[in-house]
Amino acid sequence: MRRRYWVSGAGAVTAAGLATAAYRVSPAFWNQFGREIGRPVLPADNIPNPKEWPDRGVYAAWLGHATVLLKIDGFTLITDPVLGERVGIDLGFFKLGLKRLTAPALRSYELPAIDLVLLSHAHMDHMDTQTIRSLESRKTVVVTASKTSDIFRASRFKRTHELAWDERVRIGPVEIRAFEVNHWGARMRTDTYRGYNGYVIESESGRRILFAGDTARTNAFRQLRSSKPFDLAIFPIGAYNPWIRFHCSPEEAWRMGNDAGAERFLPVHHQTFQLSREPFLEPIERFQEAAGREAGRIAVRAIGQEIRL
């Protein structure tokens, strides 16, 4: 049955009140919203083909923002899936929020079957209810931060696990462990009780992947270092100007990944949404400069690129 959206009088008043309140808080948002209405969305530079990935080994593709598709020995997971044209408040008939600069490398209907959805925190550019709804399946497990599963329809999935810091869960051939990052978890202004995580992903075959979620500079990554390095570290590198208190700079991301013992890097959280003031390509350019002679350790640099580890 085709879904229909309509707005009651009360709903219209609520939406109008929300819009008015948002303007009072941030007129800059509305100025940006107006400029973006007619702006085209750039296509992704590359289109990965995950359905051709074999069931042995580790494969990864950056789909845009913090969304990474991973296949580890036949087990497929996706981080912070955000694949719509906008992120923001879902009003049913419209999403009130920022428009993408670059299209996702794959849409939800182009994805392979997903075994695990891994959610770092409740911010709308990381936990998109529309995309999560498109991934609902009785065969899919969700791992999310503490006190966040009420945001999406958790009952539509096989299982949902909320993890606090230092908690872990085994899903199929991988173990997921949550750890503390330097960020915050509130989706709106008042729900400051919500959790926010980074994750260590470790397979039965001994492959290790670090997903930092969203973070500012912190010494927490030094505590993750062990005798076995991370095969891949997924780190955010954008939205630092002027939000350096909540988002690390490219140079800080490079240092923290090395603190953790990462062999290769997949930088995310850039080239997708205009969340801050830095120019479009500045984050990846600065990240490459920070790497210097070791820039070959940067596995992916553009949306849609894929890598075999």
TATA-V645645 format. One record per backbone hydrogen bond with DSSP energy under -1.0 kcal/mol. NH is the residue of the N-H (numbers start at 1). CO is the residue of the C=O. Records with the same first field share a line. If there is no record, write none. Layout:
BEGIN
NH=CO + CO
END
This chain:
BEGIN
12=8
13=9
14=10
15=11
16=12
17=13
18=14
19=15
20=16
21=17
22=18
23=19
24=20
25=21
26=22
30=26
31=27
32=28
33=29
34=30
35=31
36=32
42=101
46=303
52=49
53=50
59=71
60=307
61=69
62=305
63=67
67=64
69=61
70=77
71=59
72=75
73=57
75=72
77=70
78=116
79=68
80=118
87=98
89=96
91=94
93=91
96=89
98=87
100=85
101=272
103=42
105=63
110=107
111=108
115=76
116=76
117=141
118=78
119=143
126=123
127=123
132=128
133=129
134=130
135=132
136=133
140=137
141=115
142=159
143=117
144=161
146=163
151=148
154=152
156=153
157=154
158=140
161=142
163=144
166=178
167=164
169=176
171=174
174=171
175=202
176=169
177=200
178=167
179=198
192=190
194=191
195=146
197=120
198=179
199=211
200=177
201=209
202=175
203=207
204=173
206=203
209=201
210=232
211=199
212=234
216=182
222=219
225=222
230=261
231=208
232=208
233=264
234=210
235=266
237=268
246=243
247=243
248=215
253=249
254=250
255=251
256=252
257=253
258=254
259=255
260=256
262=257
263=230
265=297
266=233
268=235
269=65
275=273
277=241
285=281
286=282
287=283
288=284
289=285
290=286
291=287
292=288
294=291
295=292
297=294
298=295
299=265
304=62
305=302
307=60
309=58
END
